[in-house]
Amino acid sequence: MGKRAQILLGMAGGGVWGLVLIALPLWLQLPYIPAPLALPGAFVAPGLVMVAMIGFLATRRFFDDAIIDGGAFVPGSSEDIAQRVLRNTGEQLLIALLLWPFVAVTLGGAVVIALGLGFALMRLLFWIGYLLSPPLRALGFAGSFYPTVLASLWSLVVWLT
């Protein structure tokens, strides 16, 4: 299977994952969780994943004299990949910080808690996929990005109607 086919498959999987992640808490009719209570909980798992990424990089720097002073990582190394994953995770979490409160108010706290747990899982898959083969990162990327976009669009429709 070619790179584009792998990426397309990962993107499709991320889209399906996003729909299931949003619809499942609504379909299960989980108890209502107010947004102010749900939002801190929604960001715990993604925050812990970021802590793991930063910890990994800090540990690598500490034990390597070539990078201990903040030098650039060797291109393509596991540290370089972790730095890219961390940067993209920060970008996606910024989007989540801006949009998940709206989702929590319109669709309920259970949805954003599911988004947070799903985000953390997919960020780990993104990291692992990136290490194994760059096209494999597509599922992890799409699985953390698409749910935020889909939930925001779904919320907008609910809010407008």
VEXDREN-2710 file (C-alpha; in Angstrom, 1 decimal):
% VEXDREN-2710
k/r/px/py/pz
1/MET/0.0/0.0/0.0
2/GLY/1.4/3.4/-1.0
3/LYS/1.9/6.4/1.4
4/ARG/-1.1/8.3/0.1
5/ALA/-3.4/5.3/0.5
6/GLN/-2.1/4.8/4.1
7/ILE/-2.6/8.4/4.9
8/LEU/-6.1/8.4/3.3
9/LEU/-7.0/5.3/5.3
10/GLY/-5.8/6.9/8.5
11/MET/-7.8/10.1/7.7
12/ALA/-10.9/8.1/7.2
13/GLY/-10.4/6.2/10.4
14/GLY/-9.9/9.4/12.2
15/GLY/-13.2/10.8/10.8
16/VAL/-15.1/7.7/11.9
17/TRP/-13.4/7.8/15.3
18/GLY/-14.5/11.4/15.7
19/LEU/-18.1/10.7/14.9
20/VAL/-18.2/7.7/17.3
21/LEU/-16.4/9.7/20.0
22/ILE/-19.0/12.5/19.9
23/ALA/-22.1/10.4/19.2
24/LEU/-21.4/7.7/21.8
25/PRO/-21.9/9.9/25.0
26/LEU/-25.0/11.4/23.4
27/TRP/-26.4/8.0/22.4
28/LEU/-25.7/6.5/25.8
29/GLN/-27.5/9.5/27.4
30/LEU/-24.8/9.8/30.1
31/PRO/-25.7/12.0/33.1
32/TYR/-25.4/15.7/32.5
33/ILE/-22.0/17.1/33.6
34/PRO/-21.9/20.9/33.8
35/ALA/-19.2/22.5/31.6
36/PRO/-17.3/24.0/34.5
37/LEU/-16.9/20.6/36.0
38/ALA/-16.2/18.7/32.8
39/LEU/-13.7/21.0/31.2
40/PRO/-10.9/20.5/33.7
41/GLY/-11.4/16.8/33.5
42/ALA/-11.3/16.8/29.7
43/PHE/-7.8/18.3/29.7
44/VAL/-6.2/16.0/32.3
45/ALA/-5.4/13.1/29.9
46/PRO/-4.1/15.4/27.1
47/GLY/-2.0/17.3/29.7
48/LEU/-0.5/14.0/31.0
49/VAL/0.4/13.0/27.4
50/MET/2.2/16.3/27.0
51/VAL/4.0/15.8/30.3
52/ALA/5.2/12.4/29.0
53/MET/6.5/14.0/25.8
54/ILE/8.3/16.8/27.6
55/GLY/9.7/14.3/30.1
56/PHE/11.0/12.1/27.3
57/LEU/12.8/15.0/25.7
58/ALA/14.1/16.3/29.0
59/THR/15.5/12.9/29.9
60/ARG/17.2/12.5/26.5
61/ARG/18.8/16.0/26.8
62/PHE/20.0/15.3/30.3
63/PHE/21.8/12.1/29.3
64/ASP/23.3/13.3/25.9
65/ASP/26.2/15.8/26.1
66/ALA/25.6/16.9/22.5
67/ILE/22.1/18.2/23.2
68/ILE/22.2/18.9/27.0
69/ASP/22.7/22.7/26.3
70/GLY/19.5/22.9/24.2
71/GLY/21.1/22.1/20.8
72/ALA/19.0/20.8/17.9
73/PHE/18.1/17.1/17.8
74/VAL/19.5/15.0/15.0
75/PRO/17.0/15.2/12.1
76/GLY/14.9/12.0/12.0
77/SER/15.9/10.9/15.5
78/SER/13.4/9.7/18.0
79/GLU/14.0/13.0/19.8
80/ASP/13.4/15.0/16.7
81/ILE/10.2/13.1/16.1
82/ALA/9.0/13.6/19.7
83/GLN/9.7/17.3/19.4
84/ARG/7.5/17.5/16.2
85/VAL/4.8/15.5/18.0
86/LEU/5.0/17.8/21.0
87/ARG/4.7/20.9/18.8
88/ASN/1.7/19.5/16.9
89/THR/0.1/18.4/20.1
90/GLY/0.5/21.9/21.5
91/GLU/-1.1/23.4/18.4
92/GLN/-4.0/21.0/18.6
93/LEU/-4.5/21.6/22.3
94/LEU/-4.7/25.3/21.7
95/ILE/-7.5/24.7/19.2
96/ALA/-9.2/22.4/21.8
97/LEU/-8.8/25.1/24.5
98/LEU/-10.6/27.6/22.2
99/LEU/-13.4/25.2/21.0
100/TRP/-14.1/22.6/23.7
101/PRO/-15.8/25.1/26.1
102/PHE/-18.4/25.8/23.4
103/VAL/-18.8/22.1/22.8
104/ALA/-19.3/21.5/26.6
105/VAL/-22.0/24.1/26.8
106/THR/-23.9/22.9/23.8
107/LEU/-23.4/19.1/23.7
108/GLY/-22.6/18.5/27.4
109/GLY/-19.7/17.7/29.6
110/ALA/-19.6/14.0/28.8
111/VAL/-18.8/14.8/25.2
112/VAL/-15.7/16.9/26.1
113/ILE/-14.5/14.3/28.6
114/ALA/-14.7/11.8/25.8
115/LEU/-12.9/14.2/23.5
116/GLY/-10.1/14.5/26.1
117/LEU/-9.7/10.8/26.6
118/GLY/-9.8/10.2/22.8
119/PHE/-7.4/13.0/22.2
120/ALA/-4.8/11.5/24.6
121/LEU/-5.1/8.1/23.0
122/MET/-4.8/9.4/19.5
123/ARG/-1.8/11.6/20.3
124/LEU/0.0/8.5/21.6
125/LEU/-0.9/6.7/18.4
126/PHE/0.3/9.7/16.4
127/TRP/3.7/9.5/18.3
128/ILE/4.0/5.7/17.8
129/GLY/2.9/5.9/14.1
130/TYR/5.4/8.7/13.5
131/LEU/8.2/6.6/15.0
132/LEU/7.3/3.5/13.0
133/SER/6.6/5.1/9.6
134/PRO/5.5/8.7/9.0
135/PRO/2.4/7.8/6.9
136/LEU/1.1/5.8/9.9
137/ARG/0.8/9.0/11.9
138/ALA/-2.3/9.9/9.9
139/LEU/-4.7/8.0/12.1
140/GLY/-3.4/9.6/15.3
141/PHE/-3.4/13.1/13.7
142/ALA/-6.9/12.8/12.3
143/GLY/-8.2/11.0/15.4
144/SER/-7.3/13.9/17.6
145/PHE/-8.0/16.8/15.1
146/TYR/-11.2/15.7/13.4
147/PRO/-13.2/15.1/16.7
148/THR/-12.5/18.7/17.7
149/VAL/-13.6/20.0/14.3
150/LEU/-16.7/17.7/14.1
151/ALA/-17.8/18.4/17.7
152/SER/-17.4/22.2/17.0
153/LEU/-19.5/22.0/13.9
154/TRP/-22.1/19.8/15.6
155/SER/-22.2/22.3/18.5
156/LEU/-22.6/25.1/16.1
157/VAL/-25.6/23.4/14.4
158/VAL/-27.2/22.7/17.8
159/TRP/-26.6/26.3/18.9
160/LEU/-28.1/27.8/15.8
161/THR/-31.2/25.5/15.9
END
